[in-house]
Amino acid sequence: MEKWALIFPGQGSQFVGMGADFHRDCPAYREVLSRVREITGVDIARLCLEGPQEDLDQTVNTQLAVLAFEIGAYTLFREQAGEIDPIAAAGHSLGEFSALYAAGILTLEDAVTIVQARAKRHQEALPAGRGAMAAILGLTGVETAAVCRECVLPGETLDLANLNAPNQIVISGDVRAVARVGGAAAQKGIKKFVPLPISVPCHSRLLGAAAELFRADLEQIAFHPPRLPVIPNYDPRREHSPAASRELLKMQMISPVRWQETVEMLISKGVTTFVEIGPRRVLSGLVKNIDRRPRLLYAGDGESLRKTVAALLT
């Protein structure tokens, strides 16, 4: 039988109107969003369906909204897919929490509670305007690290945040250091420099204090034995477990998302198909840039969900 893995995108995949047909047609999806509202006090359905975009894009709202969408969409996927099971799961940054839910490591209540705490730690970590992130296309991780060393000044922090694919790296750190890389892009051989619409320098050492607070939050959450392996962003050579998850998730906050290695690890386990569940199709393109052999399926609305389930069942 075909071996397939679940993958979940993270922050940045959100948009106003996401999940509209799920919400209209699927009671199970509406129930997930209703439970999220009960747990958090945040009207996630309104944010997802009506916005406004500025509110949806606030980190404290975005992380909950994307998590709620992905758990709701995964619930519908399981309803339609029946007994067919993945051999592993992974998520990109925030998406790792959706993967932990899909694997049974976190309950709905605990996943929502800890992501709300994570979003709060991110939002409150630094004064507004201190940090920034940007995507760099056309350089390897080693080349990008060298550019960062040349552009950072004493007292500044600039880190590799996402090792997404051989030619796509995201940097994170002090806003002036990130801007300096952008200013030197042409001279450094960067094909494309894209500032990201987020003021929090995610996966950066600047979040060290926030990560320690988040570690305390994680102590209040129960982690259960996994139904399937979940590959962590922090170290794709390991797997999530009740003994390891707290440290892996704390370190994720201040360490690079090693997505290329994650995909390569899943392929080494025999995965030939990736099923991406998220508001937008984000990770499939990265997988294609890493390895063109796997089949790529996506579920983000009613039509794509039906097509993906049908493809897996044939």
C-alpha positions as CSV (number, residue, x, y, z in Angstrom):
1,M,0.0,0.0,0.0
2,E,1.0,3.6,-0.6
3,K,2.7,5.3,2.4
4,W,1.6,8.8,3.0
5,A,2.1,11.6,5.6
6,L,0.1,14.5,6.9
7,I,1.6,17.9,6.8
8,F,0.2,21.2,8.3
9,P,1.3,24.7,7.4
10,G,1.6,27.5,10.0
11,Q,1.2,31.2,10.4
12,G,1.0,33.1,7.1
13,S,-1.5,30.7,5.5
14,Q,-4.5,32.5,6.9
15,F,-7.0,34.6,4.9
16,V,-10.4,36.1,5.6
17,G,-13.0,33.7,4.4
18,M,-11.0,30.5,5.1
19,G,-13.2,27.6,5.9
20,A,-16.4,29.2,4.6
21,D,-17.8,26.1,2.9
22,F,-16.7,23.9,5.8
23,H,-18.6,26.2,8.2
24,R,-21.6,26.3,6.0
25,D,-21.9,22.6,5.2
26,C,-20.2,20.6,8.0
27,P,-21.6,20.4,11.5
28,A,-18.4,18.7,12.8
29,Y,-16.3,21.7,11.6
30,R,-18.6,24.2,13.3
31,E,-18.4,22.2,16.5
32,V,-14.6,22.4,16.5
33,L,-14.8,26.2,16.1
34,S,-17.4,26.4,18.8
35,R,-15.2,24.4,21.2
36,V,-12.3,26.8,20.5
37,R,-14.5,29.7,21.3
38,E,-15.6,28.1,24.6
39,I,-11.9,27.3,25.6
40,T,-10.4,30.7,24.6
41,G,-13.2,33.2,24.6
42,V,-12.2,34.2,21.1
43,D,-14.8,34.2,18.3
44,I,-12.7,32.2,15.9
45,A,-15.5,31.6,13.4
46,R,-16.1,35.4,13.0
47,L,-12.4,36.1,12.6
48,C,-12.0,33.4,10.0
49,L,-15.1,34.3,8.0
50,E,-15.3,38.1,8.5
51,G,-11.9,39.3,9.6
52,P,-11.0,42.1,9.2
53,Q,-7.7,41.0,7.9
54,E,-5.8,43.3,10.3
55,D,-7.4,41.5,13.2
56,L,-6.9,38.0,11.7
57,D,-3.2,38.9,11.1
58,Q,-2.5,39.7,14.8
59,T,-0.3,36.9,16.1
60,V,-2.6,36.3,19.1
61,N,-5.5,35.7,16.7
62,T,-3.6,34.1,13.7
63,Q,-2.2,31.2,15.6
64,L,-5.6,30.2,17.1
65,A,-7.4,30.7,13.8
66,V,-5.0,28.5,11.8
67,L,-5.0,25.8,14.4
68,A,-8.8,25.8,14.6
69,F,-9.1,25.6,10.8
70,E,-6.6,22.7,10.6
71,I,-8.2,20.7,13.4
72,G,-11.6,21.3,11.9
73,A,-10.5,20.3,8.4
74,Y,-8.6,17.3,9.8
75,T,-11.8,16.2,11.6
76,L,-13.7,16.3,8.3
77,F,-10.8,14.5,6.5
78,R,-11.0,11.6,9.0
79,E,-14.8,11.4,8.6
80,Q,-14.4,10.9,4.9
81,A,-11.1,8.9,4.8
82,G,-12.3,6.3,7.2
83,E,-9.7,3.7,8.1
84,I,-6.8,4.8,5.8
85,D,-4.0,6.0,8.0
86,P,-0.8,8.0,7.5
87,I,2.5,6.6,8.6
88,A,3.7,9.9,10.1
89,A,2.9,13.6,10.5
90,A,4.7,16.9,10.6
91,G,3.8,20.6,10.7
92,H,5.7,23.8,9.9
93,S,6.1,25.9,13.0
94,L,2.6,26.5,14.4
95,G,1.5,23.5,12.2
96,E,3.5,21.2,14.4
97,F,0.7,21.6,17.0
98,S,-1.9,20.5,14.5
99,A,0.2,17.4,13.8
100,L,0.4,16.7,17.5
101,Y,-3.4,16.8,17.7
102,A,-3.7,14.5,14.6
103,A,-1.4,12.0,16.3
104,G,-3.3,12.0,19.5
105,I,-0.5,13.5,21.5
106,L,-2.6,16.6,22.4
107,T,-6.3,16.8,23.0
108,L,-8.3,19.5,21.4
109,E,-8.5,21.5,24.6
110,D,-4.8,21.1,25.4
111,A,-3.8,22.0,21.8
112,V,-5.9,25.1,21.8
113,T,-4.8,26.1,25.3
114,I,-1.1,25.8,24.6
115,V,-1.3,27.6,21.2
116,Q,-3.1,30.5,22.9
117,A,-0.3,30.6,25.4
118,R,2.3,30.4,22.7
119,A,0.7,33.2,20.7
120,K,0.6,35.4,23.8
121,R,4.3,34.7,24.5
122,H,5.1,35.7,20.9
123,Q,3.0,38.8,21.0
124,E,4.5,40.0,24.3
125,A,8.1,39.0,23.7
126,L,9.5,42.3,22.4
127,P,8.4,45.9,21.8
128,A,6.6,46.5,18.5
129,G,9.1,47.3,15.8
130,R,12.1,45.5,17.3
131,G,12.0,42.4,15.2
132,A,11.4,41.4,11.6
133,M,11.5,38.4,9.3
134,A,12.2,38.0,5.6
135,A,12.4,35.3,3.0
136,I,15.5,34.8,0.9
137,L,15.4,33.0,-2.4
138,G,18.4,31.8,-4.4
139,L,20.9,31.1,-1.7
140,T,21.6,27.9,0.3
141,G,21.5,27.9,4.1
142,V,25.3,28.1,4.3
143,E,25.4,31.0,1.9
144,T,22.6,32.8,3.8
145,A,24.3,32.3,7.1
146,A,27.5,33.9,5.6
147,V,25.5,36.9,4.4
148,C,23.9,37.3,7.9
149,R,27.3,37.3,9.5
150,E,28.5,40.1,7.2
151,C,25.4,42.2,7.7
152,V,24.8,42.0,11.4
153,L,26.4,44.6,13.7
154,P,27.7,44.1,17.3
155,G,24.7,43.8,19.7
156,E,22.3,42.7,17.0
157,T,20.8,39.3,16.5
158,L,20.1,37.8,13.1
159,D,19.3,34.1,12.8
160,L,18.2,31.5,10.1
161,A,14.5,30.9,11.1
162,N,13.2,28.6,8.4
163,L,15.3,26.2,6.4
164,N,12.5,25.6,4.0
165,A,14.1,24.2,0.8
166,P,17.5,24.2,-0.9
167,N,16.9,27.7,-2.3
168,Q,14.5,29.2,0.2
169,I,15.6,30.4,3.7
170,V,13.8,32.8,6.1
171,I,15.8,35.0,8.4
172,S,14.7,36.5,11.7
173,G,16.1,39.0,14.1
174,D,16.6,42.7,14.8
175,V,14.7,44.8,12.3
176,R,17.7,46.9,11.2
177,A,19.8,43.8,10.6
178,V,17.1,42.2,8.5
179,A,16.7,45.4,6.5
180,R,20.5,45.6,6.0
181,V,20.4,42.1,4.3
182,G,17.7,43.4,2.0
183,G,19.7,46.5,1.1
184,A,22.7,44.3,0.2
185,A,20.6,41.7,-1.6
186,A,21.8,42.4,-5.2
187,Q,25.5,42.4,-4.1
188,K,25.1,39.2,-2.2
189,G,23.5,37.2,-5.0
190,I,20.0,37.0,-3.5
191,K,17.5,36.5,-6.2
192,K,14.5,37.6,-4.2
193,F,14.2,39.3,-0.8
194,V,10.7,39.3,0.6
195,P,10.0,41.0,4.0
196,L,7.3,39.0,5.8
197,P,4.2,40.8,7.3
198,I,5.0,39.8,10.9
199,S,6.7,41.9,13.5
200,V,7.6,39.0,15.8
201,P,11.1,37.6,15.1
202,C,9.9,33.9,15.3
203,H,12.5,31.2,15.6
204,S,15.1,33.7,16.8
205,R,17.3,33.9,19.9
206,L,15.5,37.2,20.6
207,L,12.7,35.0,22.0
208,G,14.8,33.4,24.6
209,A,12.9,34.8,27.6
210,A,9.6,34.1,25.9
211,A,10.7,30.5,25.4
212,E,11.4,30.0,29.1
213,L,7.9,31.3,29.9
214,F,6.5,29.0,27.3
215,R,8.3,26.1,28.9
216,A,6.4,26.8,32.1
217,D,3.1,26.9,30.1
218,L,3.9,23.5,28.6
219,E,4.2,22.0,32.1
220,Q,0.5,22.5,32.5
221,I,-0.3,20.4,29.5
222,A,-0.7,16.6,29.2
223,F,1.1,14.9,26.4
224,H,-0.1,11.4,25.4
225,P,1.6,8.5,23.6
226,P,1.4,9.1,19.8
227,R,-0.7,7.1,17.5
228,L,1.8,7.8,14.7
229,P,5.2,9.5,14.6
230,V,5.4,13.3,14.6
231,I,8.7,14.7,13.3
232,P,9.7,17.8,15.2
233,N,10.9,21.1,13.6
234,Y,13.7,21.4,16.1
235,D,15.4,18.1,15.4
236,P,13.9,15.9,12.6
237,R,16.1,13.0,13.7
238,R,13.8,12.7,16.8
239,E,10.1,12.0,17.3
240,H,7.6,13.5,19.7
241,S,6.8,11.6,22.9
242,P,5.4,12.5,26.3
243,A,8.9,12.6,27.6
244,A,10.4,14.8,24.8
245,S,7.6,17.1,23.5
246,R,7.9,19.9,26.1
247,E,11.6,20.5,25.4
248,L,11.1,20.1,21.6
249,L,8.4,22.7,21.5
250,K,10.3,25.1,23.7
251,M,13.4,24.8,21.5
252,Q,11.2,25.3,18.4
253,M,10.5,28.9,19.5
254,I,14.2,29.9,19.4
255,S,15.5,27.5,16.7
256,P,15.2,27.1,13.0
257,V,12.3,25.2,11.4
258,R,14.3,22.5,9.6
259,W,11.7,21.8,7.1
260,Q,13.9,20.4,4.3
261,E,15.3,17.9,6.7
262,T,11.8,17.0,7.9
263,V,10.7,16.2,4.4
264,E,13.8,14.2,3.7
265,M,13.3,12.3,7.0
266,L,9.7,11.4,6.0
267,I,10.8,10.3,2.5
268,S,13.5,8.1,4.2
269,K,10.7,6.4,6.1
270,G,9.1,5.4,2.8
271,V,6.6,8.3,2.4
272,T,5.6,8.6,-1.3
273,T,2.6,11.0,-0.8
274,F,2.1,14.1,1.2
275,V,-1.3,15.3,2.2
276,E,-1.3,19.0,3.2
277,I,-4.2,20.2,5.3
278,G,-4.3,24.0,5.8
279,P,-6.0,27.2,4.8
280,R,-3.7,27.6,1.8
281,R,-1.5,25.2,-0.2
282,V,1.9,26.3,1.1
283,L,4.0,23.3,2.0
284,S,3.4,21.3,-1.2
285,G,5.6,23.8,-3.2
286,L,8.4,23.4,-0.7
287,V,8.2,19.6,-0.9
288,K,8.4,19.9,-4.6
289,N,11.5,22.0,-4.4
290,I,13.1,19.4,-2.0
291,D,12.2,16.3,-3.9
292,R,10.0,16.0,-7.1
293,R,9.2,12.3,-6.6
294,P,6.4,12.4,-4.0
295,R,2.7,12.8,-4.9
296,L,1.3,16.0,-3.5
297,L,-2.3,16.2,-2.3
298,Y,-4.1,19.1,-0.6
299,A,-7.3,19.6,1.5
300,G,-8.3,23.2,2.3
301,D,-11.9,23.4,1.2
302,G,-14.8,21.0,0.4
303,E,-13.8,20.3,-3.2
304,S,-10.1,19.7,-2.5
305,L,-10.9,17.6,0.5
306,R,-13.2,15.3,-1.6
307,K,-10.6,15.0,-4.4
308,T,-7.8,14.2,-1.9
309,V,-9.8,11.5,-0.1
310,A,-10.8,10.0,-3.5
311,A,-7.2,9.9,-4.6
312,L,-6.1,8.1,-1.4
313,L,-8.9,5.6,-1.7
314,T,-8.1,4.6,-5.3
